[in-house]
Amino acid sequence: MPTGPATTRPTPTGIRPSPSSTARPTVTTPQPTRPTSTRTPTRTPTTPAPTTCSIPSRLLGRDLTTLGTERKLVALTFDAGSGNDAVASILRTLEAQHVPGSFFLTGQFVDDFPSSARAIAARYPVGNHTYRHPDLTTLSSSSIRSELRTAAARIKAVTGQDPRPWFRFPFGAVDARTISVVNAECYVPFRWTVDTLGWKGTSGGQSVTSVVSRVVAAAQPGEIVLMHVGAHPTDHSTLDADALPRVISALRARGYTFTTLAAVIGPAP
């Protein structure tokens, strides 16, 4: 099942914050997702605490909802947590359309689907989405650090990529404390401008058309689009992957081009 993030103050046309918005982060209510696994992660040493970190001060204390640009750029981002059903389709579409993407991987996804993780990382930047996908606002600061470091170690061991400085909060659940911990680990958290809601599946009232409509309705310079690489657990739909060609075509028709988070924010510190 998709990792099912919650949106902040959702509207029928998606979230439309100003590109220069510096609104304080809010705590969101998690949407249903797969149960948090209690299995022990593969025994790989966790990444050490960062000794230096050069995150620009303008990015500290924020959960970014746009790329902060006035150019007609869009970042397509994909969360990878509970399944890999649509990975191959998404990668084929991105390659065929010559469009980049940014991916956020959980450590469990990397352990469960190492071939998919390597295929993604061979083409696109990957970020940290924690190891188990818990609501970080319910964890102690030390437990948050453990989630981040364990996930980073698994991502790096399997893909060769260091996920820093890109991070996404599971469920979009965030507060000032959790952002501070994430920043201290040398990550910049990226939220989204619009959640396609494709993870809800056809059984949740969504469709390829609704996915495309939400993305287009929320289109603005610096838009960050949230999509998922898994299938719905009961109806087995992969709406984000199925809608992706139409999403790309519709945005291009409106004069948008595509970028990764790395291209706008900069390389790893």
N, C-alpha and C positions, 0 to 999 in steps of 0.2 A: 504494500500500500504506500502511496505517496506519504511523505513525512508530514503533510497536512499542517502548514503554518497558519497562524491566525493573522488576519489583517488588522490594521489599526484604523478604526472608524471607517469601515468599508461603506461604499456607496454603490449603487447600481452601475456607475460608470467607472469605478475604480478610484484609487487614491490619487489625488492631484496636488501634492504639496508644491510650493514654489521651489525652483532650483536652488534658491539661496536660503531655504528654510533652515532654521536652527532650533526648531521646536524641541522642547524637552522630551526625552523618551518617555513612553508610557508603558505600563505593564499590561500585557494582553492576555486574554484567556485562551489557553491552548485548545485547539480543535482536536477531534479524535484522531488517533494515530495508532500504529501498532504498539502493543505493550512494550514498555522498556525492558530490554533483555537484562537478565541478571547473570548471564554467563561470563566467565572470565575471559578477557581479551587475550589474543595470542601474546605469548610472553616475549615482548620486545621492549627494550629499555625506553622509558619515556624521554622525550626531548628535554634537554636541560633548560633552566630558566635563561631568558635572553640576557646577555651581559651588556649589550648596547641596543638601542632602539631609536630609529630616526623618523618615527611617525611625525608628520607635520603637525604643529600645534593646532592648526585650524581643523584637524580631523579628530582631535581628542574629545572624549565625552559625547560623541555623537553616534547614532545608528543611522547611517546615511540612506535616505530615501530616493535620492537622485544622484547623478554624476556631477552635479554642480557646474554645468556648462550651458551656454546659450546657443551652442551649435545643435543642429538637428541630428544628434547621436542617440542611439539606443543600445543598451547592453542587455542581451538575452542571457539570463542566468538560470541554471538548472540545479535543483537540490537532488542529491542521491543518498537515499537512506535505506528504505526497506525492500527495494526491488530494482532489477536492472532490465525489466521487460522491454523498455523503449530505447535503451542506450544505442543499439545498432541503428535504429531508424533515425534517431536524432542526429547521430554522427554522419549518417549518409546525407541527410538533408543539409546540414551545415556545410559539408564538403561540396555538395553539388551546387549550392547557392553561393559559395565563397563567402560565407558569413561566419564570424568568430562567435564563440560562446564562452561563458565562465561557469565553472562547476564547483559546487560545494559538496564535499564528500564526508560522510561519517566514517569513523574508524571501522565500524561493523560492516558498512558497505564494502570497504576495501578488503576486509577479511573474507566476506561472503562471496564477493565477485571480483577477485583480483584481476582477471583478464579484462573485464569492463573498465576497472579503475585505470589499468595501464593504457588501454585504448584511448580513454578520455585524456589522460595526462600527456600522452604522446602528441596531442594536437593542441590542447587548450590549457590555460591556467586553472589550477585547482585550489580551492580554499578549504578551510577547516569548518566542519559542521558538528563538532564534538565527536566523542567515541560512540555513546549510546543514544544520543538525541533526547536528553532529559530537558525539563524546564529548568534552566539555570537559576532562575529567581528563587527556586526552592532549595538550592544547594548552598553549602558553605563556600567561602572563597577558596579554601584549599581543595575542595572537591571540584570546583570549576576548573582550577588549574590542572588538576589531574585529568579531567575530561579533555582539556585542550592538548596537554602534552602527550597523552596516550594516543589520541587521534593523530597528532602530528607525526609521532614516531611511526605509526602504522602506514600513514600516507607516504611518508618519505621512504620507508623500507620497501614498499611494494611498487611505488611509481617512480621513485627517484626525485620527486618534486617536494620542496619545502612549501607548505601551504601558506606560510606567513608572506604578506600581512593581511590576507583576505579571510574574513570570518563571517558566518551567518548564525544568528541565534535560532536554536530550535523553536518552532512554533511562533517565532517572532516575540517571544516572551522576554522582556528586557526591563531593566531599571538602571539607575545611575551607578549602583554598586557593581552590577555585573559588567557594565561597560568599562568601568575603571579597571576591573580585573583583566578583562580582555585586552584593553590597551596596554596594561603592564606586561602582558605576554607578547607584545609586539604585533597585535592584530588591529585592523580597522574593521569594525562591523558594518556590513552592508545589509540593509533591509531591502525594500522594493518600492517602486512607485505603484505597481499594480500586480495583484495576484490573479492569475488567470482563472483560478478555482477549478482548473481541469482535474485536480486531484480528487475532487468530489465525485467524479465519474458520471456516467449516464444515469445511474441509480440515484444520484444526488441532484438531478435536474439540470446537469450541464451537457454541453454538446460542443462539437467543433466550432459551430457558428458562435456560440456564446463565448468561447475562448477568444476567438478572433475579435469579436465585438468589444470585449473588455479591454484588450490591449490597444485597439485603435481608439477607443473612447478616451483612454488615459494618455494618449500620445502627447509628449511634450519634450522639449530639448533636455537630454540627460535622463530619459526614462529608463528605469531598471525594471525588467519584466521577470517575474518569478514563475518558473515552470518546474516540472518534476520528471524524473526519468523512469519512474515505476508505473505499474498498472494498478487500477483500483482492485482491492482484494476480493470483491464479490462479483462485480460485473466485468472485471478484467479489461476495462476500457483504458486506452492510452491517449486521452484527448489532447494533451499538450503536444505529443509527438505527431499526432494526426493533423493537428491544426497548424503546426510549425510552417509548412510551405506557404499557407495562406497568410499567416501572420507576417512573414518576411515580405511577401508580395504587396500586402496592403500598406505596410509601413514605407516600403520603397516608393510606392505610388504617391505617397504624401511627402516625399523628399527626404526621408530619413536614411541614414547609413548606420552601419553597425560597428561596434567596438567591444573590446573586453574591458573589465574593470581595471586591469593593469595598464592599459593604454592611456587612461585618463588620470588615475591616481598615481601611477609610477611603479617602478619595480620594487621588489622586496627590499626592506631597509637593510 
